[in-house]
Amino acid sequence: MRLTGCNLRCSWCDSEYTFTGGQRRTVEEVVEEVEQLSPGGGLVEITGGEPMLQEREVVPLMQRLVDRGYTLLLETSGERPLQRVPARVIKIVDVKCPNSGEPGTFDMENLEVLNRPDEVKFVLSDREDYEFARDFVARHNLNHRVNAVLFSPAFSKDANGTRDTSHCLLDPRELADWMLADAVPARLGLQIHKFIWDPALKGV
Ligand code: SF4
């Protein structure tokens, strides 16, 4: 479920098409559509854009769906307060690094509402980003707060045709070496869909 609108402008954003457009739906209509697509439960991911810009609607929507037995994932930058996100929703929080163009936007009070099933990810484009992420994880003991900490190289927005790791803004091999050298308690994650499908393809 992809919501329209974002208040950030990350330099490597791969979903700029979400900044405008979309279709207006009521919470009821969305719940009905989810139940038609996946009757009786299943996995629902809410992403954007920034879903929490529509907090007034998306919080009751999430509550309705978890009450009906769905497993909910919420992708967010953590720039908006997350205190009202229902406890059973798994938050996947993308803390912005210096070279995203949006450093310092993470609301530090959100650290207190991270739960064990949640994930925190950092999209990295160079050594400065890596050091920021490494130090953030250590300073806030992140690996003991959440289920997974992920370091992911940013992917070139211009990549098309045959894709390989040369389209990552930070060489994954180099990142792996750094993480091993520093024994960072995080997983290296590649955006595997960008390798499998054309990066411009929606819905994959
Ligand atoms: S927060 Fe997400 S949707 Fe918004 S600009 Fe950054 S990457 Fe794009």
Residues whose N, C-alpha, C, O or C-beta is under 5 A from the ligand:
A	BS01	SF4	C6 L8 R9 C10 C13 S15 G48 G49 S77
